[in-house]
Amino acid sequence: MQNNSISAPQNIVMENRKSLRVSGVKDIDSFTETRIVLSTIMGELVIKGEDLHVTNLDAETGDFSMTGSISSCSYSRKSVMDGPIKKLFR
């Protein structure tokens, strides 16, 4: 039987809404100067703000860091497979 539990905790550290560090990042799905979408061990994380810049992503450890004026961070239940693409694979 396969165990689907998360083996490591995910940490999010924001400093003065100007820098952000996240552990447990699998991939950067998309990024612009106003929005960064991360695939994490806890689901999709959307970061919104202004003048956002990715400063580091270590693929081996899953550590991510960025700078900019951060206005929000939220987890989304939607995935790439939601919407029209999901209908193709039914």
C-alpha positions as CSV (number, residue, x, y, z in Angstrom):
1,M,0.0,0.0,0.0
2,Q,1.4,3.4,-1.0
3,N,1.7,6.1,1.7
4,N,0.7,9.6,0.4
5,S,1.6,11.5,3.5
6,I,3.9,14.5,3.3
7,S,7.4,13.6,4.7
8,A,8.7,17.1,5.3
9,P,7.0,20.2,6.6
10,Q,6.6,23.2,4.3
11,N,7.9,26.5,5.7
12,I,7.0,30.0,4.4
13,V,9.0,32.9,5.8
14,M,8.1,36.5,4.7
15,E,10.1,39.5,5.8
16,N,8.4,42.9,5.8
17,R,6.4,41.9,2.7
18,K,9.5,42.4,0.7
19,S,11.1,39.0,0.6
20,L,9.8,35.5,0.7
21,R,11.4,32.1,1.3
22,V,9.4,28.8,0.7
23,S,10.6,25.2,1.3
24,G,9.0,22.2,-0.4
25,V,8.8,23.8,-3.9
26,K,8.6,21.3,-6.7
27,D,8.5,23.7,-9.7
28,I,7.7,27.3,-10.8
29,D,4.6,26.9,-12.9
30,S,4.6,30.6,-14.1
31,F,5.9,34.0,-13.1
32,T,5.5,37.6,-14.1
33,E,6.3,40.8,-12.3
34,T,2.9,40.7,-10.6
35,R,2.2,37.0,-10.1
36,I,4.2,33.8,-9.3
37,V,2.6,30.4,-9.3
38,L,4.5,27.6,-7.5
39,S,3.9,23.9,-7.4
40,T,4.6,22.8,-3.8
41,I,4.3,19.7,-1.7
42,M,1.1,21.3,-0.2
43,G,-0.4,22.2,-3.5
44,E,-0.4,25.2,-5.8
45,L,0.8,28.5,-4.2
46,V,0.0,31.8,-5.8
47,I,2.0,34.9,-4.8
48,K,0.7,38.3,-6.0
49,G,2.4,41.7,-5.8
50,E,4.4,44.2,-7.8
51,D,8.0,44.1,-9.1
52,L,8.3,40.4,-8.1
53,H,11.7,38.7,-8.9
54,V,12.7,35.1,-8.4
55,T,16.1,35.1,-6.7
56,N,16.7,31.3,-6.2
57,L,15.2,27.9,-6.7
58,D,17.2,24.9,-5.6
59,A,15.7,21.9,-7.4
60,E,17.4,19.4,-5.1
61,T,16.3,20.9,-1.8
62,G,13.0,22.6,-3.0
63,D,14.1,25.9,-1.5
64,F,12.7,29.0,-3.2
65,S,13.3,32.7,-2.6
66,M,12.0,35.9,-4.1
67,T,11.9,39.6,-3.6
68,G,9.3,42.4,-4.4
69,S,6.3,44.1,-3.0
70,I,4.1,41.1,-1.9
71,S,0.4,41.7,-1.6
72,S,-0.9,38.2,-1.1
73,C,0.0,34.5,-0.8
74,S,-2.7,31.8,-1.2
75,Y,-3.0,28.2,-1.9
76,S,-5.3,27.2,-4.8
77,R,-7.3,24.0,-5.2
78,K,-7.2,24.4,-9.0
79,S,-4.6,22.6,-11.0
80,V,-3.5,22.5,-14.6
81,M,-5.8,19.5,-15.1
82,D,-8.9,21.5,-14.1
83,G,-11.0,23.0,-16.9
84,P,-10.9,22.2,-20.6
85,I,-7.8,20.0,-20.4
86,K,-9.5,17.7,-17.8
87,K,-12.4,17.0,-20.3
88,L,-9.9,15.7,-22.9
89,F,-8.6,13.0,-20.5
90,R,-12.0,11.6,-19.4
